[in-house]
Amino acid sequence: MEGDIITRCGGKPLGYFLPKRGFGGPDNIALALIGFQSLAAYESYRSRIAADLDSKKNLADAEKSRCILIEDRSYFYRISENGAEE
């Protein structure tokens, strides 16, 4: 969970979030938030992680176990305390 592969490939793990059963909403959705300095840095990360041997092994293990049913990606930007885009 420390994000060694993510960090090595240029991302900054911000947190992993799992649903709480019994509090409404789906209980089969989890989120991993990863920070980047820019969209260009994110695109570089995507190339690097696709080529990373440890990442490829993790993906193969996930596909074998079927623990990931759907994977969606979104790029968000952070809003500072004064409301400006960071």
Protein Blocks (a to p, Z undefined) as FASTA:
>chain_A
ZZmmmmmnopacfbdcdddehigpjfkbccdddddfbfklmmmmmmmmmmpmklmmmmmm
mmmnopafbdcddddddddfkopaZZ
